[in-house]
Amino acid sequence: MKPAHYVGGSFLADEPGGTAFPLVDPVDGTERGQVPEASRETVGAAVAAARAALEGAWGATGDTERAAALRRIADGIEARFDEFVDAETGDTGKPRELAATVDIPRAIGNFRSYADLLYGRPERSYTTRIPGWSAGAGGQALNYTVRRPLGVVAIISPWNLPLLLLTWKVAPALAAGNAVVAKPSEETPSTATLLAAVIDEAGLPAGAFNLVHGHGAGAAGEFLTGHPGVDAIAFTGESATGAAIMRNAADHVTPVSFELGGKNPALVFADADLDAAVDGTARSSFTHSGQICLCTERVYVERPVFDEFVAALGERARALDGYGPMISAEHRDKVLSYYRLAREEGATVVAGGGAPEFGDRRDGGFHVQPTVLTGLPETARAVREEIFGPVCHVAPFDTEEEALALANDSRYGLAATVWTRDLSRAHRVAPRVEAGIVWVNCWNLRDLRTPFGGVKASGIGREGGEYSLDFFSEPVNVCVQI
């Protein structure tokens, strides 16, 4: 299914005189198709359609109807599972196994979990004694809280986990009764278009979900986030883009939920299961070629096991195959520029450090080698700046306090991992790491009910479970004198 806008319950043909841009296969650099660029008018029509849905059939739905709709969407994705996997791998170049075991199942799970959460959600009430009144004579008040949708929600999702992160926001936004205008990354439009088709087949009222394609600054993304008819913005992407969106949102005091970048640390203590720590760090550094916001780029290892750990991790990086390309030529060049910068800053390259040669069609794609670095000072740009590629820098530490100081010495604070057999240390260290999520002896193990988000430059707010429903709805207190 070729990328198309979906506005007011209909897929739009190419706009007269409209522009389009190429959709490129990152595996070999060939063009796979064309993506329409939404005009300001198309974005405005999507926002208007969302507003009309809220004032009409979608706004009149209750929890039971919305939960049933979310389940139909989940069933629709499941019925077209292979089609979604093909679209996801075609856009991103990620290994098919990753899309089939993580991205598409999680998208299905997002809709089903929020359908379940709509049932049995507690509502709080308080009985208040009014001073100076006698009981039974209007001397009490009943206060109870209800939640109403925010309204029209703009959702902007990134290219690294296109369907997973889009549905991570769309599902709770719809569950809470909002109407959605979504803009996926211009690099990865295909699964979003398929999702629109599934939502269309699921029979949601026209305008409840709308989809526009296009670029960010000066284009569809900016038109959407700056639109006065948008009541809230949920965004996942890089921190600089989040700052630009916040400036747009400030004009209308629009609520925002941001999951932004990271320069995530791992702390490996000498008492850790070293094989497990190496395996886990290889996963957290190189999965999807490091193009996951939760990936590890800074590894701190207690000095007695530092050399052994570095040697094992380097061996693991050199043995990797089929790890997938960077999303674009521009991003490949950015990552390779950091590899060069690291050398200039004095890094020792333990493994990788360049672009691979395959001798087949992949040589036309956007691949880089999984890379392990050591020897840089903490002030080096390659240590401080998010690279978002398959690379980590490994440095030694001597004490627990030093490890924490190193981990927290960053403008980012999204995620971290701690590797230790000492349960007391784990409980002592994890809460002191300045991050929104800390894994102990594991990585990327997620329960969809738990809060997800970052601190510092890594984001604002929390998503997941009740936390998402809280963001996408407004609490209203009702006070009744009785």
Helices and strands as residue ranges (DSSP letters): E 6-7, E 10-11, E 20-24, E 31-36, H 40-55, G 58-60, H 63-79, H 81-92, H 96-98, I 99-103, H 104-117, E 125-129, E 140-149, E 152-156, H 162-175, E 179-183, H 190-201, E 209-211, H 220-225, E 232-236, H 239-250, E 256-259, E 264-268, H 274-286, G 287-290, E 296-302, G 303-305, H 306-319, H 329-344, E 348-351, G 361-364, E 371-374, H 381-384, E 391-397, H 400-408, E 412-413, E 415-419, H 423-429, G 430-432, E 437-440, E 455-456, E 459-460, H 465-471, E 473-481
